[in-house]
Amino acid sequence: MRVLIIVATYNERENIAPLLAEIFLVEPEVNVLVIDDNSPDKTYVVVEELLASLFKDKLFLIKRSGKLGLGTAYVAGFNWGIKAKYDVIMHMDADFSHNPKYIPQFLEQIKTNDLVLGSRYVKGGGVLNWGLIRKFISIGGSFYARTILGIPIRDLTGGFKCFRREVLEVIDVNSLKSNGYSFQVETTYKTFLSGFKIQEIPIIFEDRRVGQSKMSSKIFLEALIMIIKLRFMLKHQKHK
């Protein structure tokens, strides 16, 4: 089983090297594709040095012209992975909020499922180092999305995910409309509507070790609006 893990970065210079080291420690045979949006802190330089030395033939880099958004970064990564014929394509955050120790569990579950989600809101899952307001926003956002879309997934906004390549081919990643945090909702929703088997596994989400969160009230509001658009746009497409 050929596995690709996509890590999108923007100003993650302090996190990227230790993250890659941990990924390759727990799963030495995977490949990692870093997609960097021309980080001002030159995250891409660290990646270039690592792919030329320690992680040669395992690590790859797409350096983009600027900050083009998380959704477009993942679409670029999905297309790269599909073209290279990886069997399984994962993605995770670069800031250690997604612990690499869970990767073996994802890869075990993907053998019998089409999409595996790292979930904070199933038994055994949770969050560390979050304030009450952030917890409320996250839990409320997932409940809102689940209710609007009518989908039985507990954690719709999480970004630690593992797809079979065939899923990404069927849902047509180039047709995805979202580019912020609602991107996570859209990919799962389209997978659900396409009849694929989805499994949630518990993870503990840890607040980033170094740097600042990229979440903002503007991004959150955009996601709320986008979920309503998805409800009508994709349901219409399904019944065309």
CORKAMO-V191173 format. One record per residue. N is the residue number from 1. RES is the residue in one letter. SS is DSSP state (H for helix, E for strand, L for the rest). Layout:
n=N res=RES ss=SS
n=N res=RES ss=SS
This chain:
n=1 res=M ss=L
n=2 res=R ss=L
n=3 res=V ss=E
n=4 res=L ss=E
n=5 res=I ss=E
n=6 res=I ss=E
n=7 res=V ss=E
n=8 res=A ss=E
n=9 res=T ss=E
n=10 res=Y ss=L
n=11 res=N ss=L
n=12 res=E ss=L
n=13 res=R ss=H
n=14 res=E ss=H
n=15 res=N ss=H
n=16 res=I ss=H
n=17 res=A ss=H
n=18 res=P ss=H
n=19 res=L ss=H
n=20 res=L ss=H
n=21 res=A ss=H
n=22 res=E ss=H
n=23 res=I ss=H
n=24 res=F ss=H
n=25 res=L ss=H
n=26 res=V ss=H
n=27 res=E ss=L
n=28 res=P ss=L
n=29 res=E ss=L
n=30 res=V ss=L
n=31 res=N ss=E
n=32 res=V ss=E
n=33 res=L ss=E
n=34 res=V ss=E
n=35 res=I ss=E
n=36 res=D ss=E
n=37 res=D ss=L
n=38 res=N ss=L
n=39 res=S ss=L
n=40 res=P ss=L
n=41 res=D ss=L
n=42 res=K ss=L
n=43 res=T ss=H
n=44 res=Y ss=H
n=45 res=V ss=H
n=46 res=V ss=H
n=47 res=V ss=H
n=48 res=E ss=H
n=49 res=E ss=H
n=50 res=L ss=H
n=51 res=L ss=H
n=52 res=A ss=L
n=53 res=S ss=L
n=54 res=L ss=L
n=55 res=F ss=L
n=56 res=K ss=L
n=57 res=D ss=L
n=58 res=K ss=L
n=59 res=L ss=E
n=60 res=F ss=E
n=61 res=L ss=E
n=62 res=I ss=E
n=63 res=K ss=E
n=64 res=R ss=L
n=65 res=S ss=L
n=66 res=G ss=L
n=67 res=K ss=L
n=68 res=L ss=L
n=69 res=G ss=L
n=70 res=L ss=H
n=71 res=G ss=H
n=72 res=T ss=H
n=73 res=A ss=H
n=74 res=Y ss=H
n=75 res=V ss=H
n=76 res=A ss=H
n=77 res=G ss=H
n=78 res=F ss=H
n=79 res=N ss=H
n=80 res=W ss=H
n=81 res=G ss=H
n=82 res=I ss=H
n=83 res=K ss=H
n=84 res=A ss=L
n=85 res=K ss=L
n=86 res=Y ss=L
n=87 res=D ss=L
n=88 res=V ss=E
n=89 res=I ss=E
n=90 res=M ss=E
n=91 res=H ss=E
n=92 res=M ss=E
n=93 res=D ss=L
n=94 res=A ss=L
n=95 res=D ss=L
n=96 res=F ss=L
n=97 res=S ss=L
n=98 res=H ss=L
n=99 res=N ss=L
n=100 res=P ss=H
n=101 res=K ss=H
n=102 res=Y ss=H
n=103 res=I ss=H
n=104 res=P ss=H
n=105 res=Q ss=H
n=106 res=F ss=H
n=107 res=L ss=H
n=108 res=E ss=H
n=109 res=Q ss=H
n=110 res=I ss=L
n=111 res=K ss=L
n=112 res=T ss=L
n=113 res=N ss=L
n=114 res=D ss=L
n=115 res=L ss=E
n=116 res=V ss=E
n=117 res=L ss=E
n=118 res=G ss=E
n=119 res=S ss=E
n=120 res=R ss=L
n=121 res=Y ss=L
n=122 res=V ss=L
n=123 res=K ss=L
n=124 res=G ss=L
n=125 res=G ss=L
n=126 res=G ss=E
n=127 res=V ss=E
n=128 res=L ss=E
n=129 res=N ss=L
n=130 res=W ss=L
n=131 res=G ss=L
n=132 res=L ss=H
n=133 res=I ss=H
n=134 res=R ss=H
n=135 res=K ss=H
n=136 res=F ss=H
n=137 res=I ss=H
n=138 res=S ss=H
n=139 res=I ss=H
n=140 res=G ss=H
n=141 res=G ss=H
n=142 res=S ss=H
n=143 res=F ss=H
n=144 res=Y ss=H
n=145 res=A ss=H
n=146 res=R ss=H
n=147 res=T ss=H
n=148 res=I ss=H
n=149 res=L ss=H
n=150 res=G ss=L
n=151 res=I ss=L
n=152 res=P ss=L
n=153 res=I ss=L
n=154 res=R ss=L
n=155 res=D ss=L
n=156 res=L ss=L
n=157 res=T ss=L
n=158 res=G ss=L
n=159 res=G ss=L
n=160 res=F ss=L
n=161 res=K ss=E
n=162 res=C ss=E
n=163 res=F ss=E
n=164 res=R ss=E
n=165 res=R ss=H
n=166 res=E ss=H
n=167 res=V ss=H
n=168 res=L ss=H
n=169 res=E ss=H
n=170 res=V ss=H
n=171 res=I ss=H
n=172 res=D ss=L
n=173 res=V ss=H
n=174 res=N ss=H
n=175 res=S ss=H
n=176 res=L ss=L
n=177 res=K ss=L
n=178 res=S ss=L
n=179 res=N ss=L
n=180 res=G ss=L
n=181 res=Y ss=L
n=182 res=S ss=H
n=183 res=F ss=H
n=184 res=Q ss=H
n=185 res=V ss=H
n=186 res=E ss=H
n=187 res=T ss=H
n=188 res=T ss=H
n=189 res=Y ss=H
n=190 res=K ss=H
n=191 res=T ss=H
n=192 res=F ss=H
n=193 res=L ss=H
n=194 res=S ss=L
n=195 res=G ss=L
n=196 res=F ss=L
n=197 res=K ss=L
n=198 res=I ss=E
n=199 res=Q ss=E
n=200 res=E ss=E
n=201 res=I ss=E
n=202 res=P ss=E
n=203 res=I ss=L
n=204 res=I ss=E
n=205 res=F ss=E
n=206 res=E ss=E
n=207 res=D ss=L
n=208 res=R ss=L
n=209 res=R ss=L
n=210 res=V ss=L
n=211 res=G ss=L
n=212 res=Q ss=L
n=213 res=S ss=L
n=214 res=K ss=L
n=215 res=M ss=L
n=216 res=S ss=L
n=217 res=S ss=H
n=218 res=K ss=H
n=219 res=I ss=H
n=220 res=F ss=H
n=221 res=L ss=H
n=222 res=E ss=H
n=223 res=A ss=H
n=224 res=L ss=H
n=225 res=I ss=H
n=226 res=M ss=H
n=227 res=I ss=H
n=228 res=I ss=H
n=229 res=K ss=H
n=230 res=L ss=H
n=231 res=R ss=H
n=232 res=F ss=H
n=233 res=M ss=H
n=234 res=L ss=H
n=235 res=K ss=H
n=236 res=H ss=H
n=237 res=Q ss=H
n=238 res=K ss=H
n=239 res=H ss=L
n=240 res=K ss=L
